[in-house]
Protein backbone atom coordinates (compact mmCIF):
# COMPACT_ATOMS: atom_id res chain seq x y z
CA UNK A 1 0.00 0.00 0.00
CA UNK A 2 2.96 2.29 0.58
CA UNK A 3 3.38 5.17 -1.88
CA UNK A 4 7.11 5.27 -1.30
CA UNK A 5 7.08 7.91 1.41
CA UNK A 6 7.65 7.91 5.15
CA UNK A 7 4.95 6.08 7.06
CA UNK A 8 3.59 6.66 10.57
CA UNK A 9 1.03 4.25 11.98
CA UNK A 10 -1.06 5.77 14.75
CA UNK A 11 -4.07 3.96 16.17
CA UNK A 12 -6.37 3.01 13.29
CA UNK A 13 -4.62 5.45 10.94
CA UNK A 14 -1.87 5.08 8.35
CA UNK A 15 -0.15 8.41 7.62
CA UNK A 16 2.26 8.75 4.74
CA UNK A 17 4.15 11.77 3.45
CA UNK A 18 5.56 11.78 -0.08
CA UNK A 19 7.68 14.84 -1.03
CA UNK A 20 7.94 15.40 -4.79
CA UNK A 21 10.76 17.78 -5.64
CA UNK A 22 10.58 20.25 -8.50
CA UNK A 23 13.01 22.96 -9.58
CA UNK A 24 11.80 25.81 -7.35
CA UNK A 25 9.40 24.08 -5.01
CA UNK A 26 8.34 20.79 -3.46
CA UNK A 27 4.92 19.19 -3.67
CA UNK A 28 3.91 17.44 -0.48
CA UNK A 29 1.44 14.58 -0.95
CA UNK A 30 -0.06 13.29 2.27
CA UNK A 31 -2.03 10.08 2.50
CA UNK A 32 -4.48 9.72 5.41
CA UNK A 33 -5.79 6.16 5.45
CA UNK A 34 -7.87 4.30 8.00
CA UNK A 35 -8.41 0.73 9.06
CA UNK A 36 -7.02 -2.59 7.98
CA UNK A 37 -8.04 -2.00 4.37
CA UNK A 38 -6.47 1.49 4.29
CA UNK A 39 -9.49 3.47 3.18
CA UNK A 40 -8.79 7.09 2.24
CA UNK A 41 -10.25 9.66 4.66
CA UNK A 42 -11.48 12.52 2.44
CA UNK A 43 -13.08 14.90 4.95
CA UNK A 44 -10.28 15.79 7.34
CA UNK A 45 -8.79 19.22 7.98
CA UNK A 46 -5.07 18.68 7.40
CA UNK A 47 -2.25 21.07 8.26
CA UNK A 48 1.52 20.80 7.96
CA UNK A 49 3.86 22.56 10.39
CA UNK A 50 7.14 22.77 8.52
CA UNK A 51 10.50 23.75 9.92
CA UNK A 52 12.97 24.72 7.21
CA UNK A 53 16.71 23.96 7.40
CA UNK A 54 17.35 27.53 8.64
CA UNK A 55 14.92 27.05 11.52
CA UNK A 56 12.06 29.17 10.20
CA UNK A 57 8.62 27.64 10.63
CA UNK A 58 5.48 27.86 8.58
CA UNK A 59 2.08 26.24 8.74
CA UNK A 60 0.36 25.21 5.51
CA UNK A 61 -3.17 23.93 4.93
CA UNK A 62 -3.52 20.95 2.63
CA UNK A 63 -6.34 20.50 0.14
CA UNK A 64 -7.90 17.12 -0.64
CA UNK A 65 -7.25 15.78 -4.11
CA UNK A 66 -10.22 13.46 -4.74
CA UNK A 67 -8.69 11.98 -7.87
CA UNK A 68 -5.42 11.05 -6.16
CA UNK A 69 -7.16 10.27 -2.86
CA UNK A 70 -4.60 12.28 -0.91
CA UNK A 71 -4.02 15.74 0.53
CA UNK A 72 -1.58 18.07 -1.18
CA UNK A 73 0.19 21.39 -0.81
CA UNK A 74 3.12 23.15 -2.46
CA UNK A 75 6.06 24.09 -0.23
CA UNK A 76 7.40 27.31 -1.80
CA UNK A 77 10.87 26.74 -0.46
CA UNK A 78 13.84 25.03 -2.06
CA UNK A 79 16.63 25.69 0.43
CA UNK A 80 18.87 22.62 0.71
CA UNK A 81 18.89 20.68 3.95
CA UNK A 82 16.53 18.78 6.20
CA UNK A 83 12.91 19.77 6.69
CA UNK A 84 11.00 18.69 9.80
CA UNK A 85 7.29 18.23 9.21
CA UNK A 86 4.49 17.68 11.71
CA UNK A 87 1.29 16.65 9.97
CA UNK A 88 -1.96 17.10 11.88
CA UNK A 89 -5.34 15.87 10.70
CA UNK A 90 -8.64 16.70 12.35
CA UNK A 91 -11.04 13.89 11.48
CA UNK A 92 -14.48 14.92 12.78
CA UNK A 93 -12.92 16.29 15.96
CA UNK A 94 -10.43 13.44 16.38
CA UNK A 95 -6.83 14.67 16.18
CA UNK A 96 -4.33 12.47 14.38
CA UNK A 97 -0.72 13.54 13.94
CA UNK A 98 2.65 12.26 12.83
CA UNK A 99 6.19 13.56 12.47
CA UNK A 100 8.15 13.31 9.26
CA UNK A 101 11.31 14.74 7.73
CA UNK A 102 12.83 14.96 4.29
CA UNK A 103 15.99 16.29 2.70
CA UNK A 104 16.07 18.67 -0.20
C-alpha positions in Angstrom: 0.0 0.0 0.0 3.0 2.3 0.6 3.4 5.2 -1.9 7.1 5.3 -1.3 7.1 7.9 1.4 7.6 7.9 5.2 4.9 6.1 7.1 3.6 6.7 10.6 1.0 4.2 12.0 -1.1 5.8 14.8 -4.1 4.0 16.2 -6.4 3.0 13.3 -4.6 5.4 10.9 -1.9 5.1 8.3 -0.1 8.4 7.6 2.3 8.7 4.7 4.2 11.8 3.5 5.6 11.8 -0.1 7.7 14.8 -1.0 7.9 15.4 -4.8 10.8 17.8 -5.6 10.6 20.2 -8.5 13.0 23.0 -9.6 11.8 25.8 -7.3 9.4 24.1 -5.0 8.3 20.8 -3.5 4.9 19.2 -3.7 3.9 17.4 -0.5 1.4 14.6 -1.0 -0.1 13.3 2.3 -2.0 10.1 2.5 -4.5 9.7 5.4 -5.8 6.2 5.4 -7.9 4.3 8.0 -8.4 0.7 9.1 -7.0 -2.6 8.0 -8.0 -2.0 4.4 -6.5 1.5 4.3 -9.5 3.5 3.2 -8.8 7.1 2.2 -10.2 9.7 4.7 -11.5 12.5 2.4 -13.1 14.9 4.9 -10.3 15.8 7.3 -8.8 19.2 8.0 -5.1 18.7 7.4 -2.2 21.1 8.3 1.5 20.8 8.0 3.9 22.6 10.4 7.1 22.8 8.5 10.5 23.7 9.9 13.0 24.7 7.2 16.7 24.0 7.4 17.4 27.5 8.6 14.9 27.0 11.5 12.1 29.2 10.2 8.6 27.6 10.6 5.5 27.9 8.6 2.1 26.2 8.7 0.4 25.2 5.5 -3.2 23.9 4.9 -3.5 21.0 2.6 -6.3 20.5 0.1 -7.9 17.1 -0.6 -7.3 15.8 -4.1 -10.2 13.5 -4.7 -8.7 12.0 -7.9 -5.4 11.0 -6.2 -7.2 10.3 -2.9 -4.6 12.3 -0.9 -4.0 15.7 0.5 -1.6 18.1 -1.2 0.2 21.4 -0.8 3.1 23.1 -2.5 6.1 24.1 -0.2 7.4 27.3 -1.8 10.9 26.7 -0.5 13.8 25.0 -2.1 16.6 25.7 0.4 18.9 22.6 0.7 18.9 20.7 3.9 16.5 18.8 6.2 12.9 19.8 6.7 11.0 18.7 9.8 7.3 18.2 9.2 4.5 17.7 11.7 1.3 16.7 10.0 -2.0 17.1 11.9 -5.3 15.9 10.7 -8.6 16.7 12.3 -11.0 13.9 11.5 -14.5 14.9 12.8 -12.9 16.3 16.0 -10.4 13.4 16.4 -6.8 14.7 16.2 -4.3 12.5 14.4 -0.7 13.5 13.9 2.7 12.3 12.8 6.2 13.6 12.5 8.2 13.3 9.3 11.3 14.7 7.7 12.8 15.0 4.3 16.0 16.3 2.7 16.1 18.7 -0.2 
